[in-house]
Amino acid sequence: MIHDNGPESLGQTSKECKPDYEQMIIAAKKAREKTAAFIEAIFAYTGERSLRDKMAELVGELVSEERQMAERIEKLIRQHEANE
């Protein structure tokens, strides 16, 4: 039978098991920047023409994803500040 006595049983302290919020925030910001770059590239490619059908759907999904990422970044920042 295996007993789990927490992180201390593995030679780790509870501090070592805390999430690395700084790295998580950096990764989330990079992902958001990449998504924003895709949106900008689509608009640069299409110029002043209106988007239709699948392209409009794609941009809508990217914009939604970018907004969700922004919310996640804000949440991570709040969590990081709360745990300092």
HTML snippet that shows the backbone in 3Dmol.js (N, CA, C, O; Angstrom):
<script src="https://3Dmol.org/build/3Dmol-min.js"></script>
<div id="view" style="width:600px;height:400px;position:relative"></div>
<script>
const pdb = `
ATOM      1  N   MET A   1       0.834  -1.164   0.000  1.00  0.00           N
ATOM      2  CA  MET A   1       0.000   0.000   0.000  1.00  0.00           C
ATOM      3  C   MET A   1       0.891   1.243   0.000  1.00  0.00           C
ATOM      4  O   MET A   1       1.876   1.306   0.736  1.00  0.00           O
ATOM      5  N   ILE A   2       0.545   2.219  -0.819  1.00  0.00           N
ATOM      6  CA  ILE A   2       1.311   3.451  -0.921  1.00  0.00           C
ATOM      7  C   ILE A   2       0.650   4.511  -0.059  1.00  0.00           C
ATOM      8  O   ILE A   2      -0.563   4.709  -0.119  1.00  0.00           O
ATOM      9  N   HIS A   3       1.458   5.190   0.744  1.00  0.00           N
ATOM     10  CA  HIS A   3       0.953   6.258   1.598  1.00  0.00           C
ATOM     11  C   HIS A   3       1.452   7.591   1.062  1.00  0.00           C
ATOM     12  O   HIS A   3       2.629   7.747   0.740  1.00  0.00           O
ATOM     13  N   ASP A   4       0.553   8.528   0.974  1.00  0.00           N
ATOM     14  CA  ASP A   4       0.916   9.868   0.534  1.00  0.00           C
ATOM     15  C   ASP A   4       0.910  10.776   1.749  1.00  0.00           C
ATOM     16  O   ASP A   4      -0.141  11.076   2.314  1.00  0.00           O
ATOM     17  N   ASN A   5       2.081  11.201   2.135  1.00  0.00           N
ATOM     18  CA  ASN A   5       2.204  12.077   3.291  1.00  0.00           C
ATOM     19  C   ASN A   5       2.398  13.531   2.872  1.00  0.00           C
ATOM     20  O   ASN A   5       2.949  14.321   3.637  1.00  0.00           O
ATOM     21  N   GLY A   6       1.965  13.888   1.698  1.00  0.00           N
ATOM     22  CA  GLY A   6       2.087  15.262   1.215  1.00  0.00           C
ATOM     23  C   GLY A   6       3.437  15.510   0.577  1.00  0.00           C
ATOM     24  O   GLY A   6       4.240  14.588   0.433  1.00  0.00           O
ATOM     25  N   PRO A   7       3.690  16.749   0.196  1.00  0.00           N
ATOM     26  CA  PRO A   7       4.928  17.075  -0.497  1.00  0.00           C
ATOM     27  C   PRO A   7       6.168  16.878   0.362  1.00  0.00           C
ATOM     28  O   PRO A   7       7.255  16.651  -0.169  1.00  0.00           O
ATOM     29  N   GLU A   8       6.022  16.961   1.682  1.00  0.00           N
ATOM     30  CA  GLU A   8       7.170  16.769   2.547  1.00  0.00           C
ATOM     31  C   GLU A   8       7.743  15.357   2.398  1.00  0.00           C
ATOM     32  O   GLU A   8       8.944  15.151   2.568  1.00  0.00           O
ATOM     33  N   SER A   9       6.889  14.394   2.083  1.00  0.00           N
ATOM     34  CA  SER A   9       7.358  13.020   1.942  1.00  0.00           C
ATOM     35  C   SER A   9       8.261  12.873   0.725  1.00  0.00           C
ATOM     36  O   SER A   9       9.017  11.907   0.627  1.00  0.00           O
ATOM     37  N   LEU A  10       8.190  13.805  -0.185  1.00  0.00           N
ATOM     38  CA  LEU A  10       9.032  13.764  -1.373  1.00  0.00           C
ATOM     39  C   LEU A  10      10.237  14.679  -1.236  1.00  0.00           C
ATOM     40  O   LEU A  10      10.971  14.887  -2.202  1.00  0.00           O
ATOM     41  N   GLY A  11      10.447  15.222  -0.055  1.00  0.00           N
ATOM     42  CA  GLY A  11      11.573  16.105   0.164  1.00  0.00           C
ATOM     43  C   GLY A  11      11.304  17.529  -0.286  1.00  0.00           C
ATOM     44  O   GLY A  11      12.234  18.330  -0.378  1.00  0.00           O
ATOM     45  N   GLN A  12      10.059  17.861  -0.565  1.00  0.00           N
ATOM     46  CA  GLN A  12       9.703  19.207  -0.995  1.00  0.00           C
ATOM     47  C   GLN A  12       8.969  19.910   0.126  1.00  0.00           C
ATOM     48  O   GLN A  12       8.252  19.287   0.909  1.00  0.00           O
ATOM     49  N   THR A  13       9.156  21.201   0.190  1.00  0.00           N
ATOM     50  CA  THR A  13       8.373  21.968   1.145  1.00  0.00           C
ATOM     51  C   THR A  13       7.116  22.449   0.449  1.00  0.00           C
ATOM     52  O   THR A  13       7.032  22.415  -0.779  1.00  0.00           O
ATOM     53  N   SER A  14       6.151  22.892   1.212  1.00  0.00           N
ATOM     54  CA  SER A  14       4.905  23.377   0.606  1.00  0.00           C
ATOM     55  C   SER A  14       5.160  24.618  -0.239  1.00  0.00           C
ATOM     56  O   SER A  14       4.422  24.877  -1.189  1.00  0.00           O
ATOM     57  N   LYS A  15       6.198  25.393   0.093  1.00  0.00           N
ATOM     58  CA  LYS A  15       6.524  26.583  -0.689  1.00  0.00           C
ATOM     59  C   LYS A  15       6.956  26.193  -2.104  1.00  0.00           C
ATOM     60  O   LYS A  15       6.626  26.892  -3.063  1.00  0.00           O
ATOM     61  N   GLU A  16       7.686  25.093  -2.245  1.00  0.00           N
ATOM     62  CA  GLU A  16       8.149  24.645  -3.552  1.00  0.00           C
ATOM     63  C   GLU A  16       7.002  24.159  -4.428  1.00  0.00           C
ATOM     64  O   GLU A  16       7.155  24.080  -5.647  1.00  0.00           O
ATOM     65  N   CYS A  17       5.881  23.839  -3.845  1.00  0.00           N
ATOM     66  CA  CYS A  17       4.744  23.320  -4.593  1.00  0.00           C
ATOM     67  C   CYS A  17       3.776  24.412  -5.043  1.00  0.00           C
ATOM     68  O   CYS A  17       2.816  24.133  -5.761  1.00  0.00           O
ATOM     69  N   LYS A  18       4.022  25.643  -4.628  1.00  0.00           N
ATOM     70  CA  LYS A  18       3.140  26.736  -5.027  1.00  0.00           C
ATOM     71  C   LYS A  18       3.300  27.008  -6.515  1.00  0.00           C
ATOM     72  O   LYS A  18       4.392  26.846  -7.061  1.00  0.00           O
ATOM     73  N   PRO A  19       2.227  27.419  -7.174  1.00  0.00           N
ATOM     74  CA  PRO A  19       2.317  27.717  -8.595  1.00  0.00           C
ATOM     75  C   PRO A  19       3.269  28.897  -8.850  1.00  0.00           C
ATOM     76  O   PRO A  19       3.370  29.822  -8.044  1.00  0.00           O
ATOM     77  N   ASP A  20       3.947  28.835  -9.972  1.00  0.00           N
ATOM     78  CA  ASP A  20       4.835  29.920 -10.376  1.00  0.00           C
ATOM     79  C   ASP A  20       4.008  30.901 -11.201  1.00  0.00           C
ATOM     80  O   ASP A  20       3.960  30.821 -12.429  1.00  0.00           O
ATOM     81  N   TYR A  21       3.360  31.827 -10.500  1.00  0.00           N
ATOM     82  CA  TYR A  21       2.450  32.757 -11.155  1.00  0.00           C
ATOM     83  C   TYR A  21       3.156  33.621 -12.196  1.00  0.00           C
ATOM     84  O   TYR A  21       2.581  33.930 -13.240  1.00  0.00           O
ATOM     85  N   GLU A  22       4.388  34.010 -11.920  1.00  0.00           N
ATOM     86  CA  GLU A  22       5.106  34.861 -12.859  1.00  0.00           C
ATOM     87  C   GLU A  22       5.270  34.169 -14.207  1.00  0.00           C
ATOM     88  O   GLU A  22       5.055  34.778 -15.254  1.00  0.00           O
ATOM     89  N   GLN A  23       5.651  32.898 -14.178  1.00  0.00           N
ATOM     90  CA  GLN A  23       5.816  32.149 -15.432  1.00  0.00           C
ATOM     91  C   GLN A  23       4.471  31.920 -16.118  1.00  0.00           C
ATOM     92  O   GLN A  23       4.375  31.957 -17.344  1.00  0.00           O
ATOM     93  N   MET A  24       3.438  31.683 -15.315  1.00  0.00           N
ATOM     94  CA  MET A  24       2.108  31.486 -15.891  1.00  0.00           C
ATOM     95  C   MET A  24       1.620  32.765 -16.567  1.00  0.00           C
ATOM     96  O   MET A  24       1.010  32.713 -17.635  1.00  0.00           O
ATOM     97  N   ILE A  25       1.890  33.917 -15.941  1.00  0.00           N
ATOM     98  CA  ILE A  25       1.482  35.197 -16.507  1.00  0.00           C
ATOM     99  C   ILE A  25       2.252  35.473 -17.799  1.00  0.00           C
ATOM    100  O   ILE A  25       1.668  35.918 -18.787  1.00  0.00           O
ATOM    101  N   ILE A  26       3.548  35.212 -17.793  1.00  0.00           N
ATOM    102  CA  ILE A  26       4.365  35.415 -18.994  1.00  0.00           C
ATOM    103  C   ILE A  26       3.854  34.549 -20.138  1.00  0.00           C
ATOM    104  O   ILE A  26       3.717  35.028 -21.264  1.00  0.00           O
ATOM    105  N   ALA A  27       3.573  33.285 -19.860  1.00  0.00           N
ATOM    106  CA  ALA A  27       3.084  32.374 -20.902  1.00  0.00           C
ATOM    107  C   ALA A  27       1.727  32.830 -21.437  1.00  0.00           C
ATOM    108  O   ALA A  27       1.482  32.782 -22.642  1.00  0.00           O
ATOM    109  N   ALA A  28       0.849  33.271 -20.536  1.00  0.00           N
ATOM    110  CA  ALA A  28      -0.477  33.736 -20.963  1.00  0.00           C
ATOM    111  C   ALA A  28      -0.371  34.998 -21.812  1.00  0.00           C
ATOM    112  O   ALA A  28      -1.108  35.158 -22.785  1.00  0.00           O
ATOM    113  N   LYS A  29       0.545  35.893 -21.444  1.00  0.00           N
ATOM    114  CA  LYS A  29       0.736  37.115 -22.230  1.00  0.00           C
ATOM    115  C   LYS A  29       1.281  36.800 -23.622  1.00  0.00           C
ATOM    116  O   LYS A  29       0.868  37.417 -24.604  1.00  0.00           O
ATOM    117  N   LYS A  30       2.197  35.852 -23.710  1.00  0.00           N
ATOM    118  CA  LYS A  30       2.735  35.454 -25.015  1.00  0.00           C
ATOM    119  C   LYS A  30       1.642  34.861 -25.894  1.00  0.00           C
ATOM    120  O   LYS A  30       1.568  35.161 -27.085  1.00  0.00           O
ATOM    121  N   ALA A  31       0.800  34.028 -25.314  1.00  0.00           N
ATOM    122  CA  ALA A  31      -0.305  33.421 -26.070  1.00  0.00           C
ATOM    123  C   ALA A  31      -1.280  34.493 -26.541  1.00  0.00           C
ATOM    124  O   ALA A  31      -1.777  34.438 -27.666  1.00  0.00           O
ATOM    125  N   ARG A  32      -1.552  35.467 -25.676  1.00  0.00           N
ATOM    126  CA  ARG A  32      -2.462  36.561 -26.054  1.00  0.00           C
ATOM    127  C   ARG A  32      -1.865  37.397 -27.183  1.00  0.00           C
ATOM    128  O   ARG A  32      -2.569  37.773 -28.120  1.00  0.00           O
ATOM    129  N   GLU A  33      -0.574  37.684 -27.092  1.00  0.00           N
ATOM    130  CA  GLU A  33       0.097  38.450 -28.144  1.00  0.00           C
ATOM    131  C   GLU A  33       0.042  37.709 -29.481  1.00  0.00           C
ATOM    132  O   GLU A  33      -0.159  38.321 -30.530  1.00  0.00           O
ATOM    133  N   LYS A  34       0.220  36.402 -29.432  1.00  0.00           N
ATOM    134  CA  LYS A  34       0.171  35.602 -30.654  1.00  0.00           C
ATOM    135  C   LYS A  34      -1.225  35.644 -31.276  1.00  0.00           C
ATOM    136  O   LYS A  34      -1.366  35.776 -32.492  1.00  0.00           O
ATOM    137  N   THR A  35      -2.243  35.532 -30.444  1.00  0.00           N
ATOM    138  CA  THR A  35      -3.621  35.593 -30.922  1.00  0.00           C
ATOM    139  C   THR A  35      -3.913  36.965 -31.521  1.00  0.00           C
ATOM    140  O   THR A  35      -4.539  37.068 -32.577  1.00  0.00           O
ATOM    141  N   ALA A  36      -3.460  38.013 -30.847  1.00  0.00           N
ATOM    142  CA  ALA A  36      -3.666  39.373 -31.357  1.00  0.00           C
ATOM    143  C   ALA A  36      -2.946  39.563 -32.686  1.00  0.00           C
ATOM    144  O   ALA A  36      -3.453  40.249 -33.574  1.00  0.00           O
ATOM    145  N   ALA A  37      -1.775  38.962 -32.829  1.00  0.00           N
ATOM    146  CA  ALA A  37      -1.029  39.054 -34.092  1.00  0.00           C
ATOM    147  C   ALA A  37      -1.791  38.373 -35.229  1.00  0.00           C
ATOM    148  O   ALA A  37      -1.792  38.863 -36.358  1.00  0.00           O
ATOM    149  N   PHE A  38      -2.440  37.242 -34.930  1.00  0.00           N
ATOM    150  CA  PHE A  38      -3.255  36.572 -35.947  1.00  0.00           C
ATOM    151  C   PHE A  38      -4.409  37.466 -36.389  1.00  0.00           C
ATOM    152  O   PHE A  38      -4.700  37.576 -37.580  1.00  0.00           O
ATOM    153  N   ILE A  39      -5.057  38.099 -35.428  1.00  0.00           N
ATOM    154  CA  ILE A  39      -6.178  38.995 -35.745  1.00  0.00           C
ATOM    155  C   ILE A  39      -5.695  40.145 -36.629  1.00  0.00           C
ATOM    156  O   ILE A  39      -6.319  40.466 -37.640  1.00  0.00           O
ATOM    157  N   GLU A  40      -4.585  40.756 -36.241  1.00  0.00           N
ATOM    158  CA  GLU A  40      -4.029  41.860 -37.018  1.00  0.00           C
ATOM    159  C   GLU A  40      -3.629  41.412 -38.420  1.00  0.00           C
ATOM    160  O   GLU A  40      -3.830  42.145 -39.388  1.00  0.00           O
ATOM    161  N   ALA A  41      -3.066  40.218 -38.530  1.00  0.00           N
ATOM    162  CA  ALA A  41      -2.651  39.703 -39.837  1.00  0.00           C
ATOM    163  C   ALA A  41      -3.859  39.492 -40.750  1.00  0.00           C
ATOM    164  O   ALA A  41      -3.797  39.786 -41.943  1.00  0.00           O
ATOM    165  N   ILE A  42      -4.939  38.990 -40.197  1.00  0.00           N
ATOM    166  CA  ILE A  42      -6.146  38.791 -40.991  1.00  0.00           C
ATOM    167  C   ILE A  42      -6.668  40.125 -41.501  1.00  0.00           C
ATOM    168  O   ILE A  42      -7.021  40.252 -42.673  1.00  0.00           O
ATOM    169  N   PHE A  43      -6.719  41.117 -40.623  1.00  0.00           N
ATOM    170  CA  PHE A  43      -7.205  42.432 -41.046  1.00  0.00           C
ATOM    171  C   PHE A  43      -6.247  43.082 -42.047  1.00  0.00           C
ATOM    172  O   PHE A  43      -6.692  43.766 -42.969  1.00  0.00           O
ATOM    173  N   ALA A  44      -4.948  42.877 -41.876  1.00  0.00           N
ATOM    174  CA  ALA A  44      -3.982  43.419 -42.828  1.00  0.00           C
ATOM    175  C   ALA A  44      -4.140  42.745 -44.195  1.00  0.00           C
ATOM    176  O   ALA A  44      -4.007  43.396 -45.231  1.00  0.00           O
ATOM    177  N   TYR A  45      -4.422  41.455 -44.190  1.00  0.00           N
ATOM    178  CA  TYR A  45      -4.590  40.709 -45.437  1.00  0.00           C
ATOM    179  C   TYR A  45      -5.873  41.110 -46.163  1.00  0.00           C
ATOM    180  O   TYR A  45      -5.877  41.269 -47.384  1.00  0.00           O
ATOM    181  N   THR A  46      -6.949  41.271 -45.417  1.00  0.00           N
ATOM    182  CA  THR A  46      -8.231  41.570 -46.047  1.00  0.00           C
ATOM    183  C   THR A  46      -8.396  43.050 -46.358  1.00  0.00           C
ATOM    184  O   THR A  46      -9.243  43.427 -47.168  1.00  0.00           O
ATOM    185  N   GLY A  47      -7.593  43.887 -45.719  1.00  0.00           N
ATOM    186  CA  GLY A  47      -7.690  45.323 -45.971  1.00  0.00           C
ATOM    187  C   GLY A  47      -9.013  45.880 -45.488  1.00  0.00           C
ATOM    188  O   GLY A  47      -9.468  45.571 -44.387  1.00  0.00           O
ATOM    189  N   GLU A  48      -9.617  46.696 -46.313  1.00  0.00           N
ATOM    190  CA  GLU A  48     -10.872  47.362 -45.944  1.00  0.00           C
ATOM    191  C   GLU A  48     -12.103  46.517 -46.258  1.00  0.00           C
ATOM    192  O   GLU A  48     -13.224  46.906 -45.932  1.00  0.00           O
ATOM    193  N   ARG A  49     -11.901  45.380 -46.881  1.00  0.00           N
ATOM    194  CA  ARG A  49     -13.045  44.526 -47.209  1.00  0.00           C
ATOM    195  C   ARG A  49     -13.681  43.964 -45.953  1.00  0.00           C
ATOM    196  O   ARG A  49     -13.001  43.700 -44.961  1.00  0.00           O
ATOM    197  N   SER A  50     -14.978  43.787 -46.004  1.00  0.00           N
ATOM    198  CA  SER A  50     -15.658  43.191 -44.853  1.00  0.00           C
ATOM    199  C   SER A  50     -15.424  41.683 -44.851  1.00  0.00           C
ATOM    200  O   SER A  50     -15.272  41.058 -45.901  1.00  0.00           O
ATOM    201  N   LEU A  51     -15.400  41.133 -43.682  1.00  0.00           N
ATOM    202  CA  LEU A  51     -15.186  39.693 -43.543  1.00  0.00           C
ATOM    203  C   LEU A  51     -16.517  38.971 -43.649  1.00  0.00           C
ATOM    204  O   LEU A  51     -17.546  39.457 -43.179  1.00  0.00           O
ATOM    205  N   ARG A  52     -16.478  37.812 -44.270  1.00  0.00           N
ATOM    206  CA  ARG A  52     -17.691  37.030 -44.442  1.00  0.00           C
ATOM    207  C   ARG A  52     -17.462  35.570 -44.107  1.00  0.00           C
ATOM    208  O   ARG A  52     -16.339  35.068 -44.101  1.00  0.00           O
ATOM    209  N   ASP A  53     -18.543  34.931 -43.837  1.00  0.00           N
ATOM    210  CA  ASP A  53     -18.600  33.484 -43.639  1.00  0.00           C
ATOM    211  C   ASP A  53     -17.542  32.976 -42.667  1.00  0.00           C
ATOM    212  O   ASP A  53     -17.465  33.428 -41.525  1.00  0.00           O
ATOM    213  N   LYS A  54     -16.737  32.042 -43.129  1.00  0.00           N
ATOM    214  CA  LYS A  54     -15.772  31.366 -42.256  1.00  0.00           C
ATOM    215  C   LYS A  54     -14.705  32.320 -41.723  1.00  0.00           C
ATOM    216  O   LYS A  54     -14.245  32.167 -40.591  1.00  0.00           O
ATOM    217  N   MET A  55     -14.312  33.300 -42.532  1.00  0.00           N
ATOM    218  CA  MET A  55     -13.293  34.240 -42.080  1.00  0.00           C
ATOM    219  C   MET A  55     -13.836  35.098 -40.936  1.00  0.00           C
ATOM    220  O   MET A  55     -13.129  35.348 -39.960  1.00  0.00           O
ATOM    221  N   ALA A  56     -15.068  35.542 -41.050  1.00  0.00           N
ATOM    222  CA  ALA A  56     -15.694  36.315 -39.972  1.00  0.00           C
ATOM    223  C   ALA A  56     -15.833  35.451 -38.722  1.00  0.00           C
ATOM    224  O   ALA A  56     -15.618  35.923 -37.605  1.00  0.00           O
ATOM    225  N   GLU A  57     -16.189  34.200 -38.915  1.00  0.00           N
ATOM    226  CA  GLU A  57     -16.319  33.274 -37.782  1.00  0.00           C
ATOM    227  C   GLU A  57     -14.966  33.061 -37.105  1.00  0.00           C
ATOM    228  O   GLU A  57     -14.875  33.037 -35.877  1.00  0.00           O
ATOM    229  N   LEU A  58     -13.922  32.908 -37.911  1.00  0.00           N
ATOM    230  CA  LEU A  58     -12.574  32.717 -37.376  1.00  0.00           C
ATOM    231  C   LEU A  58     -12.133  33.931 -36.555  1.00  0.00           C
ATOM    232  O   LEU A  58     -11.627  33.782 -35.443  1.00  0.00           O
ATOM    233  N   VAL A  59     -12.325  35.122 -37.101  1.00  0.00           N
ATOM    234  CA  VAL A  59     -11.931  36.328 -36.379  1.00  0.00           C
ATOM    235  C   VAL A  59     -12.741  36.463 -35.090  1.00  0.00           C
ATOM    236  O   VAL A  59     -12.199  36.849 -34.054  1.00  0.00           O
ATOM    237  N   GLY A  60     -14.009  36.152 -35.151  1.00  0.00           N
ATOM    238  CA  GLY A  60     -14.839  36.192 -33.945  1.00  0.00           C
ATOM    239  C   GLY A  60     -14.321  35.260 -32.873  1.00  0.00           C
ATOM    240  O   GLY A  60     -14.276  35.625 -31.698  1.00  0.00           O
ATOM    241  N   GLU A  61     -13.931  34.059 -33.265  1.00  0.00           N
ATOM    242  CA  GLU A  61     -13.382  33.096 -32.304  1.00  0.00           C
ATOM    243  C   GLU A  61     -12.061  33.597 -31.726  1.00  0.00           C
ATOM    244  O   GLU A  61     -11.813  33.465 -30.527  1.00  0.00           O
ATOM    245  N   LEU A  62     -11.220  34.170 -32.578  1.00  0.00           N
ATOM    246  CA  LEU A  62      -9.940  34.689 -32.105  1.00  0.00           C
ATOM    247  C   LEU A  62     -10.129  35.852 -31.137  1.00  0.00           C
ATOM    248  O   LEU A  62      -9.425  35.947 -30.131  1.00  0.00           O
ATOM    249  N   VAL A  63     -11.072  36.729 -31.437  1.00  0.00           N
ATOM    250  CA  VAL A  63     -11.345  37.855 -30.548  1.00  0.00           C
ATOM    251  C   VAL A  63     -11.878  37.354 -29.208  1.00  0.00           C
ATOM    252  O   VAL A  63     -11.482  37.858 -28.156  1.00  0.00           O
ATOM    253  N   SER A  64     -12.761  36.377 -29.238  1.00  0.00           N
ATOM    254  CA  SER A  64     -13.282  35.803 -27.988  1.00  0.00           C
ATOM    255  C   SER A  64     -12.159  35.168 -27.178  1.00  0.00           C
ATOM    256  O   SER A  64     -12.084  35.341 -25.962  1.00  0.00           O
ATOM    257  N   GLU A  65     -11.293  34.438 -27.857  1.00  0.00           N
ATOM    258  CA  GLU A  65     -10.172  33.794 -27.184  1.00  0.00           C
ATOM    259  C   GLU A  65      -9.231  34.835 -26.577  1.00  0.00           C
ATOM    260  O   GLU A  65      -8.734  34.661 -25.464  1.00  0.00           O
ATOM    261  N   GLU A  66      -8.994  35.909 -27.314  1.00  0.00           N
ATOM    262  CA  GLU A  66      -8.113  36.960 -26.826  1.00  0.00           C
ATOM    263  C   GLU A  66      -8.698  37.623 -25.580  1.00  0.00           C
ATOM    264  O   GLU A  66      -7.959  37.939 -24.647  1.00  0.00           O
ATOM    265  N   ARG A  67      -9.987  37.833 -25.554  1.00  0.00           N
ATOM    266  CA  ARG A  67     -10.651  38.420 -24.378  1.00  0.00           C
ATOM    267  C   ARG A  67     -10.574  37.478 -23.183  1.00  0.00           C
ATOM    268  O   ARG A  67     -10.345  37.918 -22.056  1.00  0.00           O
ATOM    269  N   GLN A  68     -10.766  36.185 -23.425  1.00  0.00           N
ATOM    270  CA  GLN A  68     -10.669  35.209 -22.337  1.00  0.00           C
ATOM    271  C   GLN A  68      -9.252  35.173 -21.772  1.00  0.00           C
ATOM    272  O   GLN A  68      -9.057  35.036 -20.564  1.00  0.00           O
ATOM    273  N   MET A  69      -8.270  35.296 -22.658  1.00  0.00           N
ATOM    274  CA  MET A  69      -6.878  35.314 -22.202  1.00  0.00           C
ATOM    275  C   MET A  69      -6.612  36.542 -21.343  1.00  0.00           C
ATOM    276  O   MET A  69      -5.914  36.455 -20.332  1.00  0.00           O
ATOM    277  N   ALA A  70      -7.160  37.679 -21.737  1.00  0.00           N
ATOM    278  CA  ALA A  70      -6.986  38.906 -20.958  1.00  0.00           C
ATOM    279  C   ALA A  70      -7.580  38.728 -19.563  1.00  0.00           C
ATOM    280  O   ALA A  70      -6.976  39.145 -18.574  1.00  0.00           O
ATOM    281  N   GLU A  71      -8.750  38.116 -19.480  1.00  0.00           N
ATOM    282  CA  GLU A  71      -9.376  37.862 -18.187  1.00  0.00           C
ATOM    283  C   GLU A  71      -8.529  36.900 -17.354  1.00  0.00           C
ATOM    284  O   GLU A  71      -8.387  37.077 -16.144  1.00  0.00           O
ATOM    285  N   ARG A  72      -7.967  35.878 -18.013  1.00  0.00           N
ATOM    286  CA  ARG A  72      -7.124  34.912 -17.300  1.00  0.00           C
ATOM    287  C   ARG A  72      -5.873  35.596 -16.760  1.00  0.00           C
ATOM    288  O   ARG A  72      -5.450  35.321 -15.637  1.00  0.00           O
ATOM    289  N   ILE A  73      -5.280  36.483 -17.552  1.00  0.00           N
ATOM    290  CA  ILE A  73      -4.089  37.202 -17.092  1.00  0.00           C
ATOM    291  C   ILE A  73      -4.427  38.035 -15.862  1.00  0.00           C
ATOM    292  O   ILE A  73      -3.682  38.029 -14.882  1.00  0.00           O
ATOM    293  N   GLU A  74      -5.537  38.744 -15.911  1.00  0.00           N
ATOM    294  CA  GLU A  74      -5.956  39.549 -14.761  1.00  0.00           C
ATOM    295  C   GLU A  74      -6.171  38.676 -13.526  1.00  0.00           C
ATOM    296  O   GLU A  74      -5.782  39.051 -12.420  1.00  0.00           O
ATOM    297  N   LYS A  75      -6.785  37.521 -13.716  1.00  0.00           N
ATOM    298  CA  LYS A  75      -7.029  36.604 -12.611  1.00  0.00           C
ATOM    299  C   LYS A  75      -5.707  36.092 -12.025  1.00  0.00           C
ATOM    300  O   LYS A  75      -5.548  36.023 -10.806  1.00  0.00           O
ATOM    301  N   LEU A  76      -4.766  35.736 -12.899  1.00  0.00           N
ATOM    302  CA  LEU A  76      -3.462  35.262 -12.430  1.00  0.00           C
ATOM    303  C   LEU A  76      -2.726  36.353 -11.658  1.00  0.00           C
ATOM    304  O   LEU A  76      -2.081  36.075 -10.647  1.00  0.00           O
ATOM    305  N   ILE A  77      -2.823  37.592 -12.133  1.00  0.00           N
ATOM    306  CA  ILE A  77      -2.164  38.701 -11.441  1.00  0.00           C
ATOM    307  C   ILE A  77      -2.766  38.884 -10.051  1.00  0.00           C
ATOM    308  O   ILE A  77      -2.042  39.083  -9.076  1.00  0.00           O
ATOM    309  N   ARG A  78      -4.100  38.817  -9.964  1.00  0.00           N
ATOM    310  CA  ARG A  78      -4.754  38.950  -8.651  1.00  0.00           C
ATOM    311  C   ARG A  78      -4.331  37.812  -7.713  1.00  0.00           C
ATOM    312  O   ARG A  78      -4.049  38.039  -6.536  1.00  0.00           O
ATOM    313  N   GLN A  79      -4.289  36.592  -8.246  1.00  0.00           N
ATOM    314  CA  GLN A  79      -3.883  35.455  -7.422  1.00  0.00           C
ATOM    315  C   GLN A  79      -2.439  35.603  -6.957  1.00  0.00           C
ATOM    316  O   GLN A  79      -2.114  35.308  -5.807  1.00  0.00           O
ATOM    317  N   HIS A  80      -1.588  36.057  -7.850  1.00  0.00           N
ATOM    318  CA  HIS A  80      -0.183  36.250  -7.518  1.00  0.00           C
ATOM    319  C   HIS A  80      -0.037  37.291  -6.416  1.00  0.00           C
ATOM    320  O   HIS A  80       0.718  37.087  -5.465  1.00  0.00           O
ATOM    321  N   GLU A  81      -0.755  38.406  -6.538  1.00  0.00           N
ATOM    322  CA  GLU A  81      -0.688  39.453  -5.528  1.00  0.00           C
ATOM    323  C   GLU A  81      -1.235  38.967  -4.186  1.00  0.00           C
ATOM    324  O   GLU A  81      -0.727  39.344  -3.129  1.00  0.00           O
ATOM    325  N   ALA A  82      -2.267  38.134  -4.232  1.00  0.00           N
ATOM    326  CA  ALA A  82      -2.861  37.619  -2.998  1.00  0.00           C
ATOM    327  C   ALA A  82      -1.936  36.643  -2.283  1.00  0.00           C
ATOM    328  O   ALA A  82      -1.997  36.516  -1.060  1.00  0.00           O
ATOM    329  N   ASN A  83      -1.084  35.954  -3.031  1.00  0.00           N
ATOM    330  CA  ASN A  83      -0.198  34.951  -2.447  1.00  0.00           C
ATOM    331  C   ASN A  83       1.184  35.484  -2.095  1.00  0.00           C
ATOM    332  O   ASN A  83       2.039  34.733  -1.627  1.00  0.00           O
ATOM    333  N   GLU A  84       1.405  36.761  -2.314  1.00  0.00           N
ATOM    334  CA  GLU A  84       2.718  37.317  -1.964  1.00  0.00           C
ATOM    335  C   GLU A  84       2.817  37.617  -0.501  1.00  0.00           C
ATOM    336  O   GLU A  84       3.854  38.091  -0.036  1.00  0.00           O
TER     337      GLU A  84
END
`;
const viewer = $3Dmol.createViewer("view");
viewer.addModel(pdb, "pdb");
viewer.setStyle({}, {cartoon: {color: "spectrum"}});
viewer.zoomTo();
viewer.render();
</script>
